[in-house]
């Protein structure tokens, strides 16, 4: 799976860092770091992050999409 | 360089007569980006509110609310313990448990239920040509939607709505004065939650309360106290804010009949209508933050522990972002963000459902209650803290 993160839409609320802390985290400067191709075992977290993002800035897509 | 405090406007937001929409606030916003208040500072302009709402040097600051109002006891204890006032790992753990009930996908599937419920309620008064909007629509609608979402019986809606309304006074600047009824409502909610939890422990279902009850089997995931505290919060939060925001929306439309006609003609504007209402007349009149460190911000030294109230209505109607246009326009092509759901890690858990259920309700109301107008003076809560109509009698053209 791949994570598509729309930086234009993102407002840095950080809900994804709660739903999927192994994929999304804030660096020391407050910027969001995203693992673009997380392990398949993190799928439930990834989809939860997609579902809870208030700005709908996250999409989980298949590797070949 | 810090600005001398004496030159900064002072807003007595604790006075029940104080209005976040007053000329006094407008003048203060004109004079500068913030004002002093008895609680700390009020941030008045869009630019500073949009930056501070997600500034990581601040935390959600509502934990200090009971102390600001010199209130202690069961309600103050509940207030401090529930998820809104938790931070860090505890907050993340609780939020992860609650997220599944509020996902965007789940809410989309509920739209037909929202429409059916709104239709049923409107049928109850449409022929009469008048209604008391809060008790005949806003309260049953907000309460029964919440009941449907959480899988609890809808027929007790009146009791739940009354408790929610009383508990909602806890977010008003009159909290101290209303403490006995607030605590009675909390007691009622506790009893209700205890019964619900016991029932689900006996008989598991495929619903959200069962999901929480199962998490509670491991107290490190969710303790008994956390289970009860947060069930109360979810029931209360779902009812009270939606009730108030719908009421404020209808009051706004009564004052802008052209916009009401437009919504009836163009139902696709419903999502924009919800955003516009929350920008112009938010029930959450301020978003609270507390500084966890001292820092310089736009000429002000914000010291550790300062309560920072981000004035959502003042920011949303800031002429600096709107130019000359400060009206109410659901069809506007460009609309500044609003702060009615807060922002950051504590972003309103229920925002998808609130947006969905209010949008569906407003469209049906606009179509079936043409020419809506006041039918006597509405009564409002104080215009600061969380606000909304206490009663809102309306008339409309019959027979549609």
Interface residues (C-beta under 8 A of the other chain):
Chain A: X11 X12 X13 X14 X15 X18 X19 X21 X26 X30 X48 X51 X52 X54 X56
Chain B: X54 X56 X91 X92 X95 X96 X99 X100 X102 X103 X104 X105 X337 X341 X343 X344 X345 X347 X351
